[in-house]
């Protein structure tokens, strides 16, 4: 028998083997060579697959409940609709694997790399995803109820219509996260993050075109957030930190921006009709063409370099610096 083949529970086990619907429950397959094997509908419940080579294997609809897949290689494997409930995938290689609509309830995926995965509809209820890498991953319609995501890296991940009931995201990296329609409330979120209106709100969040009309965002941390085209009409943004935020084309009609920090924010093309800007810090911000008022608070340098119409008053506090190089600047009143 070739060195990479074996007989287990009456089945020939080896590369490319046809094991469709095979009953390999509780089988000892540690280090087995199952690359490109056909394991559709196979019963692998409780199987020991530690260090097994399952590269390119077809595991569609396979039963892998309670299986030991630690350190296994599942590169390019098809696990769609597979049942991985309570399986252990610690340090498993899953590059290019298909996990769409797989069941991963109570599964352990500690420190697993799921970069770029499409995890649409996957059920991670009660799963352990601590320190897992989920960068650029799609988690649309994914169930993360009671999931442990402490320390997980979710940079640039999409969480739309995701269920986060009682999930633990303590210490997770949510930079660049795109969200919306999130269901349920997580037990814990990273420092300076909040869940409002189905969106994850925090530093560097991707909230482009988000619908946050009348949202309560007082004292929210939105440094460097992408809010291009966002609907923030009537939103409460008092004392919000919008340092470096991109608000290009955002609708801030009737928004309350009292004492908000807009240092280096980009307000180009934003609508600020009837917005309250009292005490807002516009230091080095890029301004829209029309603003209801223009505060220049102590310590702020506000530059007007393009067309700007201020039908209300321009209030320059002691210590504030208004620099105007535009030939198209008009104001209802100038108070210094």
C-alpha positions in Angstrom: 0.0 0.0 0.0 1.4 3.5 -0.9 2.8 5.3 2.1 0.2 8.0 2.1 -2.7 5.5 2.3 -4.2 3.6 5.2 -7.2 1.4 6.1 -9.4 2.8 8.8 -12.7 1.3 9.9 -12.9 -0.7 6.7 -12.3 2.3 4.4 -9.3 3.0 2.2 -8.1 6.5 3.2 -5.8 8.5 1.0 -5.5 11.4 -1.5 -8.5 11.7 -3.8 -10.3 8.9 -2.1 -14.1 8.7 -2.7 -15.5 8.6 0.8 -18.9 10.1 0.1 -21.4 9.2 2.9 -18.7 7.1 4.6 -19.2 6.4 8.3 -15.9 7.4 9.9 -17.4 8.5 13.2 -14.7 8.7 16.0 -12.1 7.4 13.5 -8.4 7.9 14.2 -7.3 10.0 11.2 -4.5 11.9 12.8 -2.1 13.1 10.1 -4.2 11.3 7.4 -3.6 12.3 3.8 -7.1 13.2 2.6 -6.2 15.9 0.1 -8.8 16.3 -2.6 -10.8 13.4 -1.1 -14.6 13.3 -1.6 -16.1 13.4 1.8 -19.6 14.8 1.0 -22.2 13.7 3.5 -19.5 11.8 5.4 -19.9 11.1 9.1 -16.8 12.3 10.8 -18.4 13.1 14.1 -15.8 12.9 16.9 -13.1 11.9 14.4 -9.5 12.7 15.3 -8.1 14.7 12.4 -5.3 16.5 14.1 -2.7 17.5 11.5 -4.6 15.8 8.7 -4.1 17.0 5.1 -7.5 17.9 3.8 -6.3 20.3 1.1 -9.0 20.7 -1.6 -11.2 18.1 0.1 -15.0 18.2 -0.6 -16.7 18.2 2.8 -20.0 19.5 1.7 -22.8 18.5 4.2 -20.2 16.5 6.2 -20.9 15.8 9.9 -17.8 17.0 11.8 -19.4 17.6 15.2 -16.9 17.3 18.0 -14.1 16.5 15.5 -10.5 17.3 16.4 -9.2 19.4 13.5 -6.3 21.1 15.4 -3.4 21.9 13.1 -5.2 20.3 10.1 -4.7 21.7 6.6 -8.1 22.6 5.0 -6.7 24.9 2.3 -9.3 25.3 -0.4 -11.6 22.7 1.2 -15.3 22.9 0.6 -17.1 23.0 4.0 -20.3 24.6 2.8 -23.3 23.4 4.9 -21.0 21.2 6.9 -21.8 20.7 10.6 -18.8 21.6 12.7 -20.6 22.0 16.0 -18.2 21.8 19.0 -15.3 20.9 16.6 -11.8 22.1 17.6 -10.1 24.1 14.8 -7.4 25.7 16.8 -4.5 26.7 14.5 -6.3 25.0 11.6 -5.2 26.3 8.1 -8.4 27.4 6.3 -7.0 29.5 3.5 -9.4 29.6 0.6 -11.9 27.2 2.3 -15.6 27.6 1.6 -17.6 27.9 4.9 -20.8 29.4 3.5 -23.8 28.3 5.7 -21.6 25.9 7.7 -22.7 25.3 11.3 -19.9 26.3 13.7 -21.9 26.5 17.0 -19.6 26.0 20.1 -16.7 25.5 17.7 -13.2 26.5 18.9 -11.3 28.6 16.3 -8.8 30.2 18.6 -6.0 32.1 16.7 -7.4 30.8 13.4 -6.7 32.9 10.2 -10.0 33.6 8.4 -8.7 36.6 6.4 -10.9 37.4 3.4 -13.4 34.6 4.0 -17.0 34.8 2.9 -18.8 33.7 6.1 -22.3 34.6 4.9 -25.0 32.9 7.0 -22.5 30.9 9.1 -23.8 30.0 12.6 -21.1 30.8 15.2 -23.4 30.6 18.2 -21.2 30.1 21.3 -18.1 29.7 19.2 -14.6 30.6 20.5 -13.0 33.1 18.1 -10.6 34.7 20.6 -7.6 36.2 18.8 -8.9 35.0 15.4 -7.9 37.0 12.3 -11.0 38.1 10.5 -9.6 40.9 8.4 -11.5 41.7 5.2 -14.0 39.0 6.0 -17.7 39.1 5.1 -20.0 38.3 8.1 -23.3 39.2 6.4 -26.3 37.4 8.0 -23.8 35.6 10.3 -24.9 34.4 13.7 -22.5 35.3 16.5 -24.8 34.9 19.5 -22.7 34.3 22.7 -19.5 34.1 20.5 -16.2 34.9 22.1 -14.4 37.4 19.9 -12.0 38.8 22.5 -8.9 40.2 20.9 -10.1 39.2 17.4 -8.9 41.2 14.4 -11.9 42.4 12.4 -10.1 45.1 10.4 -12.1 46.1 7.3 -14.6 43.3 8.0 -18.3 43.6 6.9 -20.9 43.0 9.6 -24.3 43.6 8.0 -27.5 42.1 9.3 -25.2 40.2 11.7 -26.5 38.8 15.0 -24.3 39.9 17.9 -26.5 39.0 20.9 -24.3 38.6 24.0 -21.2 38.4 21.9 -17.9 39.4 23.6 -15.8 41.8 21.5 -13.5 43.0 24.3 -10.2 44.2 22.9 -11.2 43.4 19.3 -9.8 45.5 16.5 -12.8 47.0 14.6 -10.8 49.5 12.5 -12.5 50.0 9.1 -15.5 47.8 10.0 -18.5 48.2 7.7 -21.8 47.6 9.6 -25.5 48.1 9.5 -28.7 46.2 10.4 -26.9 44.5 13.4 -29.3 42.5 15.5 -29.0 42.2 19.3 -26.7 43.8 21.8 -23.2 42.4 22.5 -22.1 42.0 26.1 -18.9 43.9 25.5 -17.3 46.1 22.9 -13.8 47.5 22.5 -13.0 50.8 24.4 -14.6 53.8 22.7 -17.0 51.8 20.6 -20.8 51.7 20.8 -23.7 50.1 18.9 -26.3 52.6 17.7 -29.1 52.2 15.2 -27.6 48.8 14.1 -24.2 50.3 13.3 -20.9 49.9 15.1 -19.7 53.4 16.0 -16.1 54.0 16.8 -12.7 55.3 15.6 -11.9 54.5 12.0 -15.3 52.9 11.4 -16.5 52.7 7.8 -19.9 54.4 8.0 -20.1 55.5 4.4 -23.8 56.1 3.4 -24.9 55.0 6.9 -28.4 56.0 7.9 -28.0 57.6 11.3 -30.7 60.3 11.1 -31.6 61.5 14.6 -29.1 59.1 16.1 -27.8 59.7 19.6 -24.1 60.1 19.2 -23.3 62.5 21.9 -19.6 62.1 23.0 -19.1 59.4 20.4 -15.6 58.5 19.3 -15.5 58.9 15.6 -11.9 59.9 14.9 -10.9 59.2 11.3 -14.3 57.6 10.6 -15.5 57.3 7.1 -18.9 59.1 7.1 -19.0 60.0 3.4 -22.6 60.4 2.3 -23.9 59.5 5.7 -27.4 60.7 6.7 -26.8 62.4 10.1 -29.8 64.8 9.8 -31.0 65.7 13.3 -28.3 63.6 14.9 -27.1 64.5 18.4 -23.3 64.9 18.0 -22.6 67.1 21.1 -19.1 66.7 22.3 -18.5 64.0 19.6 -14.9 63.5 18.6 -14.8 63.7 14.8 -11.1 64.5 14.5 -10.0 63.6 11.0 -13.4 62.2 10.0 -14.4 62.2 6.4 -17.9 63.8 6.2 -17.7 64.5 2.4 -21.3 64.8 1.2 -22.8 64.0 4.6 -26.2 65.3 5.5 -25.9 67.2 8.8 -29.2 69.1 8.5 -30.4 70.1 12.0 -27.6 68.1 13.6 -26.4 69.2 17.0 -22.6 69.6 16.8 -22.3 71.7 20.0 -18.7 71.4 21.3 -17.9 68.7 18.7 -14.3 68.2 17.8 -14.0 68.5 14.0 -10.2 69.1 13.8 -8.9 68.2 10.4 -12.3 66.8 9.4 -13.4 66.9 5.7 -16.8 68.7 5.4 -16.5 69.2 1.6 -20.0 69.0 0.1 -21.6 68.4 3.5 -25.1 69.9 4.2 -25.2 71.8 7.5 -28.5 73.6 7.1 -29.7 74.7 10.6 -27.0 72.7 12.3 -25.9 73.8 15.7 -22.1 74.5 15.6 -21.8 76.4 18.9 -18.3 75.8 20.3 -17.4 73.3 17.6 -13.7 73.0 16.9 -13.0 73.4 13.2 -9.3 73.7 13.4 -7.8 73.0 10.0 -11.1 71.4 8.8 -12.1 71.5 5.1 -15.3 73.5 5.0 -18.4 73.1 2.8 -19.6 76.0 0.6 -22.4 76.9 3.0 -22.5 76.9 6.8 -25.2 78.3 9.1 -22.6 79.8 11.5 -18.8 79.7 11.7 -17.2 79.3 15.2 -13.5 80.0 15.6 -12.8 78.8 19.1 -9.7 79.6 21.2 -6.7 77.8 19.7 -8.3 76.9 16.4 -7.0 78.0 13.0 -9.9 78.1 10.6 -9.0 78.6 7.0 -11.4 79.7 4.3 -9.8 79.0 1.0 -12.8 78.3 -1.2 -16.3 79.7 -1.7 -18.1 79.9 1.7 -21.4 81.6 2.6 -22.3 82.0 6.2 -25.8 83.5 6.5 -25.4 83.6 10.3 -22.5 85.0 12.3 -18.8 84.3 12.4 -17.7 84.1 16.0 -14.0 84.5 16.5 -13.0 83.9 20.1 -9.9 85.3 21.8 -7.1 83.0 20.7 -8.9 81.9 17.6 -7.4 82.5 14.2 -9.6 83.0 11.1 -7.5 82.9 7.9 -9.3 84.0 4.7 -7.7 83.6 1.3 -10.9 83.1 -0.6 -12.5 85.9 -2.7 -15.9 84.3 -2.3 -16.4 84.5 1.4 -19.6 86.1 2.8 -21.0 86.3 6.3 -24.0 87.8 8.0 -22.0 89.2 10.9 -18.4 89.0 12.2 -18.0 89.0 16.0 -14.5 89.2 17.5 
